[in-house]
Amino acid sequence: MRSTRDMINAIFYVQATACQWRALPKDYPPWKQVCDPFACWRQRGVRNARLALLCLRVRAKAGRRIQP
């Protein structure tokens, strides 16, 4: 089993290159080990929650109000 970081990198690769899951290079975990958890995370809204948290942190670090 590969690390979560390897899975995240594979997801970024698929999104950046628009390749199919089955076309992931051998440098990444097997496509099924990446695709299934990603689909589960997306269904649960994890991606949107993480993005919102990241936006709040970036605004705070820049010295801006957390909420626009």
mmCIF file of the N, C-alpha and C atoms, coordinates in Angstrom:
data_MODEL
# 
_entry.id   MODEL 
# 
loop_
_atom_site.group_PDB 
_atom_site.id 
_atom_site.type_symbol 
_atom_site.label_atom_id 
_atom_site.label_alt_id 
_atom_site.label_comp_id 
_atom_site.label_asym_id 
_atom_site.label_entity_id 
_atom_site.label_seq_id 
_atom_site.pdbx_PDB_ins_code 
_atom_site.Cartn_x 
_atom_site.Cartn_y 
_atom_site.Cartn_z 
_atom_site.occupancy 
_atom_site.B_iso_or_equiv 
_atom_site.pdbx_formal_charge 
_atom_site.auth_seq_id 
_atom_site.auth_comp_id 
_atom_site.auth_asym_id 
_atom_site.auth_atom_id 
_atom_site.pdbx_PDB_model_num 
ATOM 1   N N  . MET A 1 1  ? 0.846   -1.192 0.000   1.00 0.00 ? 1  MET A N  1 
ATOM 2   C CA . MET A 1 1  ? 0.000   0.000  0.000   1.00 0.00 ? 1  MET A CA 1 
ATOM 3   C C  . MET A 1 1  ? 0.883   1.244  0.000   1.00 0.00 ? 1  MET A C  1 
ATOM 4   N N  . ARG A 1 2  ? 0.583   2.155  -0.845  1.00 0.00 ? 2  ARG A N  1 
ATOM 5   C CA . ARG A 1 2  ? 1.346   3.391  -0.932  1.00 0.00 ? 2  ARG A CA 1 
ATOM 6   C C  . ARG A 1 2  ? 0.802   4.421  0.045   1.00 0.00 ? 2  ARG A C  1 
ATOM 7   N N  . SER A 1 3  ? 1.532   5.502  0.212   1.00 0.00 ? 3  SER A N  1 
ATOM 8   C CA . SER A 1 3  ? 1.124   6.543  1.146   1.00 0.00 ? 3  SER A CA 1 
ATOM 9   C C  . SER A 1 3  ? -0.034  7.371  0.582   1.00 0.00 ? 3  SER A C  1 
ATOM 10  N N  . THR A 1 4  ? -0.677  8.084  1.480   1.00 0.00 ? 4  THR A N  1 
ATOM 11  C CA . THR A 1 4  ? -1.760  8.975  1.070   1.00 0.00 ? 4  THR A CA 1 
ATOM 12  C C  . THR A 1 4  ? -1.219  10.049 0.136   1.00 0.00 ? 4  THR A C  1 
ATOM 13  N N  . ARG A 1 5  ? 0.015   10.485 0.375   1.00 0.00 ? 5  ARG A N  1 
ATOM 14  C CA . ARG A 1 5  ? 0.623   11.510 -0.478  1.00 0.00 ? 5  ARG A CA 1 
ATOM 15  C C  . ARG A 1 5  ? 0.749   11.013 -1.918  1.00 0.00 ? 5  ARG A C  1 
ATOM 16  N N  . ASP A 1 6  ? 1.110   9.744  -2.105  1.00 0.00 ? 6  ASP A N  1 
ATOM 17  C CA . ASP A 1 6  ? 1.189   9.182  -3.449  1.00 0.00 ? 6  ASP A CA 1 
ATOM 18  C C  . ASP A 1 6  ? -0.181  9.187  -4.120  1.00 0.00 ? 6  ASP A C  1 
ATOM 19  N N  . MET A 1 7  ? -1.223  8.907  -3.331  1.00 0.00 ? 7  MET A N  1 
ATOM 20  C CA . MET A 1 7  ? -2.582  8.921  -3.883  1.00 0.00 ? 7  MET A CA 1 
ATOM 21  C C  . MET A 1 7  ? -2.982  10.335 -4.288  1.00 0.00 ? 7  MET A C  1 
ATOM 22  N N  . ILE A 1 8  ? -2.665  11.311 -3.445  1.00 0.00 ? 8  ILE A N  1 
ATOM 23  C CA . ILE A 1 8  ? -2.999  12.703 -3.757  1.00 0.00 ? 8  ILE A CA 1 
ATOM 24  C C  . ILE A 1 8  ? -2.257  13.150 -5.013  1.00 0.00 ? 8  ILE A C  1 
ATOM 25  N N  . ASN A 1 9  ? -0.985  12.796 -5.129  1.00 0.00 ? 9  ASN A N  1 
ATOM 26  C CA . ASN A 1 9  ? -0.209  13.143 -6.322  1.00 0.00 ? 9  ASN A CA 1 
ATOM 27  C C  . ASN A 1 9  ? -0.816  12.513 -7.571  1.00 0.00 ? 9  ASN A C  1 
ATOM 28  N N  . ALA A 1 10 ? -1.293  11.283 -7.453  1.00 0.00 ? 10 ALA A N  1 
ATOM 29  C CA . ALA A 1 10 ? -1.932  10.619 -8.593  1.00 0.00 ? 10 ALA A CA 1 
ATOM 30  C C  . ALA A 1 10 ? -3.212  11.345 -8.992  1.00 0.00 ? 10 ALA A C  1 
ATOM 31  N N  . ILE A 1 11 ? -3.990  11.778 -8.005  1.00 0.00 ? 11 ILE A N  1 
ATOM 32  C CA . ILE A 1 11 ? -5.220  12.536 -8.299  1.00 0.00 ? 11 ILE A CA 1 
ATOM 33  C C  . ILE A 1 11 ? -4.875  13.840 -9.012  1.00 0.00 ? 11 ILE A C  1 
ATOM 34  N N  . PHE A 1 12 ? -3.855  14.550 -8.510  1.00 0.00 ? 12 PHE A N  1 
ATOM 35  C CA . PHE A 1 12 ? -3.422  15.778 -9.167  1.00 0.00 ? 12 PHE A CA 1 
ATOM 36  C C  . PHE A 1 12 ? -2.968  15.503 -10.603 1.00 0.00 ? 12 PHE A C  1 
ATOM 37  N N  . TYR A 1 13 ? -2.281  14.396 -10.809 1.00 0.00 ? 13 TYR A N  1 
ATOM 38  C CA . TYR A 1 13 ? -1.807  14.050 -12.153 1.00 0.00 ? 13 TYR A CA 1 
ATOM 39  C C  . TYR A 1 13 ? -2.991  13.846 -13.102 1.00 0.00 ? 13 TYR A C  1 
ATOM 40  N N  . VAL A 1 14 ? -3.980  13.098 -12.639 1.00 0.00 ? 14 VAL A N  1 
ATOM 41  C CA . VAL A 1 14 ? -5.159  12.841 -13.481 1.00 0.00 ? 14 VAL A CA 1 
ATOM 42  C C  . VAL A 1 14 ? -5.875  14.148 -13.807 1.00 0.00 ? 14 VAL A C  1 
ATOM 43  N N  . GLN A 1 15 ? -5.997  15.024 -12.831 1.00 0.00 ? 15 GLN A N  1 
ATOM 44  C CA . GLN A 1 15 ? -6.688  16.294 -13.066 1.00 0.00 ? 15 GLN A CA 1 
ATOM 45  C C  . GLN A 1 15 ? -5.876  17.219 -13.964 1.00 0.00 ? 15 GLN A C  1 
ATOM 46  N N  . ALA A 1 16 ? -4.565  17.217 -13.814 1.00 0.00 ? 16 ALA A N  1 
ATOM 47  C CA . ALA A 1 16 ? -3.726  18.128 -14.603 1.00 0.00 ? 16 ALA A CA 1 
ATOM 48  C C  . ALA A 1 16 ? -3.594  17.680 -16.050 1.00 0.00 ? 16 ALA A C  1 
ATOM 49  N N  . THR A 1 17 ? -3.562  16.369 -16.271 1.00 0.00 ? 17 THR A N  1 
ATOM 50  C CA . THR A 1 17 ? -3.339  15.863 -17.624 1.00 0.00 ? 17 THR A CA 1 
ATOM 51  C C  . THR A 1 17 ? -4.616  15.412 -18.315 1.00 0.00 ? 17 THR A C  1 
ATOM 52  N N  . ALA A 1 18 ? -5.695  15.306 -17.561 1.00 0.00 ? 18 ALA A N  1 
ATOM 53  C CA . ALA A 1 18 ? -6.985  14.831 -18.084 1.00 0.00 ? 18 ALA A CA 1 
ATOM 54  C C  . ALA A 1 18 ? -6.881  13.415 -18.643 1.00 0.00 ? 18 ALA A C  1 
ATOM 55  N N  . CYS A 1 19 ? -5.953  12.632 -18.106 1.00 0.00 ? 19 CYS A N  1 
ATOM 56  C CA . CYS A 1 19 ? -5.840  11.241 -18.551 1.00 0.00 ? 19 CYS A CA 1 
ATOM 57  C C  . CYS A 1 19 ? -6.902  10.401 -17.843 1.00 0.00 ? 19 CYS A C  1 
ATOM 58  N N  . GLN A 1 20 ? -7.128  9.226  -18.335 1.00 0.00 ? 20 GLN A N  1 
ATOM 59  C CA . GLN A 1 20 ? -8.063  8.317  -17.695 1.00 0.00 ? 20 GLN A CA 1 
ATOM 60  C C  . GLN A 1 20 ? -7.381  7.654  -16.507 1.00 0.00 ? 20 GLN A C  1 
ATOM 61  N N  . TRP A 1 21 ? -8.200  7.232  -15.541 1.00 0.00 ? 21 TRP A N  1 
ATOM 62  C CA . TRP A 1 21 ? -7.635  6.592  -14.354 1.00 0.00 ? 21 TRP A CA 1 
ATOM 63  C C  . TRP A 1 21 ? -6.769  5.404  -14.734 1.00 0.00 ? 21 TRP A C  1 
ATOM 64  N N  . ARG A 1 22 ? -7.222  4.620  -15.676 1.00 0.00 ? 22 ARG A N  1 
ATOM 65  C CA . ARG A 1 22 ? -6.483  3.418  -16.068 1.00 0.00 ? 22 ARG A CA 1 
ATOM 66  C C  . ARG A 1 22 ? -5.164  3.738  -16.765 1.00 0.00 ? 22 ARG A C  1 
ATOM 67  N N  . ALA A 1 23 ? -4.976  4.987  -17.161 1.00 0.00 ? 23 ALA A N  1 
ATOM 68  C CA . ALA A 1 23 ? -3.755  5.389  -17.859 1.00 0.00 ? 23 ALA A CA 1 
ATOM 69  C C  . ALA A 1 23 ? -2.716  6.001  -16.921 1.00 0.00 ? 23 ALA A C  1 
ATOM 70  N N  . LEU A 1 24 ? -2.909  5.864  -15.608 1.00 0.00 ? 24 LEU A N  1 
ATOM 71  C CA . LEU A 1 24 ? -1.919  6.392  -14.665 1.00 0.00 ? 24 LEU A CA 1 
ATOM 72  C C  . LEU A 1 24 ? -0.562  5.734  -14.903 1.00 0.00 ? 24 LEU A C  1 
ATOM 73  N N  . PRO A 1 25 ? 0.514   6.513  -14.916 1.00 0.00 ? 25 PRO A N  1 
ATOM 74  C CA . PRO A 1 25 ? 1.848   5.918  -15.075 1.00 0.00 ? 25 PRO A CA 1 
ATOM 75  C C  . PRO A 1 25 ? 2.168   4.991  -13.910 1.00 0.00 ? 25 PRO A C  1 
ATOM 76  N N  . LYS A 1 26 ? 3.115   4.115  -14.139 1.00 0.00 ? 26 LYS A N  1 
ATOM 77  C CA . LYS A 1 26 ? 3.506   3.122  -13.126 1.00 0.00 ? 26 LYS A CA 1 
ATOM 78  C C  . LYS A 1 26 ? 4.147   3.757  -11.897 1.00 0.00 ? 26 LYS A C  1 
ATOM 79  N N  . ASP A 1 27 ? 4.510   5.043  -11.967 1.00 0.00 ? 27 ASP A N  1 
ATOM 80  C CA . ASP A 1 27 ? 5.101   5.732  -10.814 1.00 0.00 ? 27 ASP A CA 1 
ATOM 81  C C  . ASP A 1 27 ? 4.087   5.934  -9.691  1.00 0.00 ? 27 ASP A C  1 
ATOM 82  N N  . TYR A 1 28 ? 2.818   5.841  -10.022 1.00 0.00 ? 28 TYR A N  1 
ATOM 83  C CA . TYR A 1 28 ? 1.747   6.068  -9.060  1.00 0.00 ? 28 TYR A CA 1 
ATOM 84  C C  . TYR A 1 28 ? 1.155   4.732  -8.633  1.00 0.00 ? 28 TYR A C  1 
ATOM 85  N N  . PRO A 1 29 ? 0.352   4.749  -7.562  1.00 0.00 ? 29 PRO A N  1 
ATOM 86  C CA . PRO A 1 29 ? -0.306  3.500  -7.148  1.00 0.00 ? 29 PRO A CA 1 
ATOM 87  C C  . PRO A 1 29 ? -1.236  3.008  -8.255  1.00 0.00 ? 29 PRO A C  1 
ATOM 88  N N  . PRO A 1 30 ? -1.637  1.743  -8.195  1.00 0.00 ? 30 PRO A N  1 
ATOM 89  C CA . PRO A 1 30 ? -2.597  1.228  -9.180  1.00 0.00 ? 30 PRO A CA 1 
ATOM 90  C C  . PRO A 1 30 ? -3.855  2.088  -9.209  1.00 0.00 ? 30 PRO A C  1 
ATOM 91  N N  . TRP A 1 31 ? -4.409  2.255  -10.392 1.00 0.00 ? 31 TRP A N  1 
ATOM 92  C CA . TRP A 1 31 ? -5.516  3.197  -10.582 1.00 0.00 ? 31 TRP A CA 1 
ATOM 93  C C  . TRP A 1 31 ? -6.693  2.895  -9.661  1.00 0.00 ? 31 TRP A C  1 
ATOM 94  N N  . LYS A 1 32 ? -6.970  1.645  -9.415  1.00 0.00 ? 32 LYS A N  1 
ATOM 95  C CA . LYS A 1 32 ? -8.120  1.279  -8.584  1.00 0.00 ? 32 LYS A CA 1 
ATOM 96  C C  . LYS A 1 32 ? -7.916  1.725  -7.135  1.00 0.00 ? 32 LYS A C  1 
ATOM 97  N N  . GLN A 1 33 ? -6.655  1.713  -6.655  1.00 0.00 ? 33 GLN A N  1 
ATOM 98  C CA . GLN A 1 33 ? -6.364  2.147  -5.293  1.00 0.00 ? 33 GLN A CA 1 
ATOM 99  C C  . GLN A 1 33 ? -6.491  3.657  -5.141  1.00 0.00 ? 33 GLN A C  1 
ATOM 100 N N  . VAL A 1 34 ? -6.509  4.373  -6.242  1.00 0.00 ? 34 VAL A N  1 
ATOM 101 C CA . VAL A 1 34 ? -6.634  5.833  -6.203  1.00 0.00 ? 34 VAL A CA 1 
ATOM 102 C C  . VAL A 1 34 ? -8.062  6.263  -6.533  1.00 0.00 ? 34 VAL A C  1 
ATOM 103 N N  . CYS A 1 35 ? -8.626  5.662  -7.536  1.00 0.00 ? 35 CYS A N  1 
ATOM 104 C CA . CYS A 1 35 ? -9.949  6.062  -8.022  1.00 0.00 ? 35 CYS A CA 1 
ATOM 105 C C  . CYS A 1 35 ? -11.056 5.832  -6.996  1.00 0.00 ? 35 CYS A C  1 
ATOM 106 N N  . ASP A 1 36 ? -11.072 4.673  -6.357  1.00 0.00 ? 36 ASP A N  1 
ATOM 107 C CA . ASP A 1 36 ? -12.147 4.354  -5.409  1.00 0.00 ? 36 ASP A CA 1 
ATOM 108 C C  . ASP A 1 36 ? -12.179 5.299  -4.205  1.00 0.00 ? 36 ASP A C  1 
ATOM 109 N N  . PRO A 1 37 ? -11.037 5.526  -3.520  1.00 0.00 ? 37 PRO A N  1 
ATOM 110 C CA . PRO A 1 37 ? -11.084 6.482  -2.405  1.00 0.00 ? 37 PRO A CA 1 
ATOM 111 C C  . PRO A 1 37 ? -11.436 7.900  -2.851  1.00 0.00 ? 37 PRO A C  1 
ATOM 112 N N  . PHE A 1 38 ? -10.946 8.306  -4.034  1.00 0.00 ? 38 PHE A N  1 
ATOM 113 C CA . PHE A 1 38 ? -11.267 9.640  -4.542  1.00 0.00 ? 38 PHE A CA 1 
ATOM 114 C C  . PHE A 1 38 ? -12.770 9.790  -4.750  1.00 0.00 ? 38 PHE A C  1 
ATOM 115 N N  . ALA A 1 39 ? -13.391 8.774  -5.326  1.00 0.00 ? 39 ALA A N  1 
ATOM 116 C CA . ALA A 1 39 ? -14.841 8.820  -5.550  1.00 0.00 ? 39 ALA A CA 1 
ATOM 117 C C  . ALA A 1 39 ? -15.581 8.902  -4.217  1.00 0.00 ? 39 ALA A C  1 
ATOM 118 N N  . CYS A 1 40 ? -15.110 8.181  -3.229  1.00 0.00 ? 40 CYS A N  1 
ATOM 119 C CA . CYS A 1 40 ? -15.735 8.211  -1.897  1.00 0.00 ? 40 CYS A CA 1 
ATOM 120 C C  . CYS A 1 40 ? -15.569 9.591  -1.260  1.00 0.00 ? 40 CYS A C  1 
ATOM 121 N N  . TRP A 1 41 ? -14.358 10.148 -1.348  1.00 0.00 ? 41 TRP A N  1 
ATOM 122 C CA . TRP A 1 41 ? -14.101 11.483 -0.785  1.00 0.00 ? 41 TRP A CA 1 
ATOM 123 C C  . TRP A 1 41 ? -14.983 12.521 -1.461  1.00 0.00 ? 41 TRP A C  1 
ATOM 124 N N  . ARG A 1 42 ? -15.079 12.423 -2.791  1.00 0.00 ? 42 ARG A N  1 
ATOM 125 C CA . ARG A 1 42 ? -15.882 13.395 -3.542  1.00 0.00 ? 42 ARG A CA 1 
ATOM 126 C C  . ARG A 1 42 ? -17.349 13.298 -3.151  1.00 0.00 ? 42 ARG A C  1 
ATOM 127 N N  . GLN A 1 43 ? -17.839 12.079 -2.993  1.00 0.00 ? 43 GLN A N  1 
ATOM 128 C CA . GLN A 1 43 ? -19.240 11.875 -2.622  1.00 0.00 ? 43 GLN A CA 1 
ATOM 129 C C  . GLN A 1 43 ? -19.528 12.437 -1.228  1.00 0.00 ? 43 GLN A C  1 
ATOM 130 N N  . ARG A 1 44 ? -18.578 12.315 -0.306  1.00 0.00 ? 44 ARG A N  1 
ATOM 131 C CA . ARG A 1 44 ? -18.763 12.816 1.057   1.00 0.00 ? 44 ARG A CA 1 
ATOM 132 C C  . ARG A 1 44 ? -18.490 14.309 1.178   1.00 0.00 ? 44 ARG A C  1 
ATOM 133 N N  . GLY A 1 45 ? -17.996 14.939 0.125   1.00 0.00 ? 45 GLY A N  1 
ATOM 134 C CA . GLY A 1 45 ? -17.741 16.372 0.162   1.00 0.00 ? 45 GLY A CA 1 
ATOM 135 C C  . GLY A 1 45 ? -16.427 16.754 0.813   1.00 0.00 ? 45 GLY A C  1 
ATOM 136 N N  . VAL A 1 46 ? -15.529 15.795 0.961   1.00 0.00 ? 46 VAL A N  1 
ATOM 137 C CA . VAL A 1 46 ? -14.243 16.055 1.611   1.00 0.00 ? 46 VAL A CA 1 
ATOM 138 C C  . VAL A 1 46 ? -13.442 17.101 0.835   1.00 0.00 ? 46 VAL A C  1 
ATOM 139 N N  . ARG A 1 47 ? -13.447 17.008 -0.476  1.00 0.00 ? 47 ARG A N  1 
ATOM 140 C CA . ARG A 1 47 ? -12.672 17.938 -1.303  1.00 0.00 ? 47 ARG A CA 1 
ATOM 141 C C  . ARG A 1 47 ? -13.118 19.371 -1.080  1.00 0.00 ? 47 ARG A C  1 
ATOM 142 N N  . ASN A 1 48 ? -14.421 19.608 -1.048  1.00 0.00 ? 48 ASN A N  1 
ATOM 143 C CA . ASN A 1 48 ? -14.931 20.961 -0.863  1.00 0.00 ? 48 ASN A CA 1 
ATOM 144 C C  . ASN A 1 48 ? -14.609 21.488 0.535   1.00 0.00 ? 48 ASN A C  1 
ATOM 145 N N  . ALA A 1 49 ? -14.688 20.616 1.531   1.00 0.00 ? 49 ALA A N  1 
ATOM 146 C CA . ALA A 1 49 ? -14.380 21.029 2.904   1.00 0.00 ? 49 ALA A CA 1 
ATOM 147 C C  . ALA A 1 49 ? -12.904 21.398 3.032   1.00 0.00 ? 49 ALA A C  1 
ATOM 148 N N  . ARG A 1 50 ? -12.028 20.615 2.422   1.00 0.00 ? 50 ARG A N  1 
ATOM 149 C CA . ARG A 1 50 ? -10.588 20.901 2.477   1.00 0.00 ? 50 ARG A CA 1 
ATOM 150 C C  . ARG A 1 50 ? -10.265 22.201 1.756   1.00 0.00 ? 50 ARG A C  1 
ATOM 151 N N  . LEU A 1 51 ? -10.901 22.433 0.624   1.00 0.00 ? 51 LEU A N  1 
ATOM 152 C CA . LEU A 1 51 ? -10.671 23.659 -0.129  1.00 0.00 ? 51 LEU A CA 1 
ATOM 153 C C  . LEU A 1 51 ? -11.116 24.881 0.671   1.00 0.00 ? 51 LEU A C  1 
ATOM 154 N N  . ALA A 1 52 ? -12.260 24.781 1.330   1.00 0.00 ? 52 ALA A N  1 
ATOM 155 C CA . ALA A 1 52 ? -12.752 25.894 2.146   1.00 0.00 ? 52 ALA A CA 1 
ATOM 156 C C  . ALA A 1 52 ? -11.793 26.188 3.297   1.00 0.00 ? 52 ALA A C  1 
ATOM 157 N N  . LEU A 1 53 ? -11.279 25.141 3.943   1.00 0.00 ? 53 LEU A N  1 
ATOM 158 C CA . LEU A 1 53 ? -10.326 25.322 5.037   1.00 0.00 ? 53 LEU A CA 1 
ATOM 159 C C  . LEU A 1 53 ? -9.037  25.960 4.534   1.00 0.00 ? 53 LEU A C  1 
ATOM 160 N N  . LEU A 1 54 ? -8.574  25.525 3.390   1.00 0.00 ? 54 LEU A N  1 
ATOM 161 C CA . LEU A 1 54 ? -7.361  26.094 2.804   1.00 0.00 ? 54 LEU A CA 1 
ATOM 162 C C  . LEU A 1 54 ? -7.550  27.579 2.500   1.00 0.00 ? 54 LEU A C  1 
ATOM 163 N N  . CYS A 1 55 ? -8.691  27.948 1.960   1.00 0.00 ? 55 CYS A N  1 
ATOM 164 C CA . CYS A 1 55 ? -8.975  29.357 1.654   1.00 0.00 ? 55 CYS A CA 1 
ATOM 165 C C  . CYS A 1 55 ? -8.951  30.208 2.918   1.00 0.00 ? 55 CYS A C  1 
ATOM 166 N N  . LEU A 1 56 ? -9.540  29.691 3.996   1.00 0.00 ? 56 LEU A N  1 
ATOM 167 C CA . LEU A 1 56 ? -9.540  30.422 5.259   1.00 0.00 ? 56 LEU A CA 1 
ATOM 168 C C  . LEU A 1 56 ? -8.122  30.635 5.775   1.00 0.00 ? 56 LEU A C  1 
ATOM 169 N N  . ARG A 1 57 ? -7.305  29.601 5.685   1.00 0.00 ? 57 ARG A N  1 
ATOM 170 C CA . ARG A 1 57 ? -5.917  29.704 6.159   1.00 0.00 ? 57 ARG A CA 1 
ATOM 171 C C  . ARG A 1 57 ? -5.107  30.690 5.327   1.00 0.00 ? 57 ARG A C  1 
ATOM 172 N N  . VAL A 1 58 ? -5.304  30.685 4.028   1.00 0.00 ? 58 VAL A N  1 
ATOM 173 C CA . VAL A 1 58 ? -4.575  31.605 3.146   1.00 0.00 ? 58 VAL A CA 1 
ATOM 174 C C  . VAL A 1 58 ? -4.964  33.046 3.456   1.00 0.00 ? 58 VAL A C  1 
ATOM 175 N N  . ARG A 1 59 ? -6.256  33.298 3.650   1.00 0.00 ? 59 ARG A N  1 
ATOM 176 C CA . ARG A 1 59 ? -6.709  34.660 3.978   1.00 0.00 ? 59 ARG A CA 1 
ATOM 177 C C  . ARG A 1 59 ? -6.132  35.118 5.306   1.00 0.00 ? 59 ARG A C  1 
ATOM 178 N N  . ALA A 1 60 ? -6.138  34.235 6.315   1.00 0.00 ? 60 ALA A N  1 
ATOM 179 C CA . ALA A 1 60 ? -5.599  34.596 7.630   1.00 0.00 ? 60 ALA A CA 1 
ATOM 180 C C  . ALA A 1 60 ? -4.098  34.874 7.548   1.00 0.00 ? 60 ALA A C  1 
ATOM 181 N N  . LYS A 1 61 ? -3.382  34.067 6.810   1.00 0.00 ? 61 LYS A N  1 
ATOM 182 C CA . LYS A 1 61 ? -1.937  34.251 6.678   1.00 0.00 ? 61 LYS A CA 1 
ATOM 183 C C  . LYS A 1 61 ? -1.607  35.551 5.955   1.00 0.00 ? 61 LYS A C  1 
ATOM 184 N N  . ALA A 1 62 ? -2.464  35.961 5.050   1.00 0.00 ? 62 ALA A N  1 
ATOM 185 C CA . ALA A 1 62 ? -2.250  37.205 4.307   1.00 0.00 ? 62 ALA A CA 1 
ATOM 186 C C  . ALA A 1 62 ? -2.667  38.432 5.121   1.00 0.00 ? 62 ALA A C  1 
ATOM 187 N N  . GLY A 1 63 ? -3.179  38.210 6.345   1.00 0.00 ? 63 GLY A N  1 
ATOM 188 C CA . GLY A 1 63 ? -3.588  39.328 7.183   1.00 0.00 ? 63 GLY A CA 1 
ATOM 189 C C  . GLY A 1 63 ? -4.949  39.886 6.836   1.00 0.00 ? 63 GLY A C  1 
ATOM 190 N N  . ARG A 1 64 ? -5.724  39.131 6.094   1.00 0.00 ? 64 ARG A N  1 
ATOM 191 C CA . ARG A 1 64 ? -7.058  39.579 5.707   1.00 0.00 ? 64 ARG A CA 1 
ATOM 192 C C  . ARG A 1 64 ? -8.093  38.960 6.646   1.00 0.00 ? 64 ARG A C  1 
ATOM 193 N N  . ARG A 1 65 ? -9.296  39.511 6.602   1.00 0.00 ? 65 ARG A N  1 
ATOM 194 C CA . ARG A 1 65 ? -10.387 38.912 7.378   1.00 0.00 ? 65 ARG A CA 1 
ATOM 195 C C  . ARG A 1 65 ? -10.637 37.511 6.844   1.00 0.00 ? 65 ARG A C  1 
ATOM 196 N N  . ILE A 1 66 ? -10.971 36.605 7.745   1.00 0.00 ? 66 ILE A N  1 
ATOM 197 C CA . ILE A 1 66 ? -11.193 35.221 7.325   1.00 0.00 ? 66 ILE A CA 1 
ATOM 198 C C  . ILE A 1 66 ? -12.386 35.114 6.389   1.00 0.00 ? 66 ILE A C  1 
ATOM 199 N N  . GLN A 1 67 ? -13.441 35.831 6.674   1.00 0.00 ? 67 GLN A N  1 
ATOM 200 C CA . GLN A 1 67 ? -14.614 35.830 5.802   1.00 0.00 ? 67 GLN A CA 1 
ATOM 201 C C  . GLN A 1 67 ? -14.607 37.085 4.947   1.00 0.00 ? 67 GLN A C  1 
ATOM 202 N N  . PRO A 1 68 ? -14.761 36.955 3.643   1.00 0.00 ? 68 PRO A N  1 
ATOM 203 C CA . PRO A 1 68 ? -14.779 38.148 2.793   1.00 0.00 ? 68 PRO A CA 1 
ATOM 204 C C  . PRO A 1 68 ? -15.998 39.007 3.034   1.00 0.00 ? 68 PRO A C  1 
# 
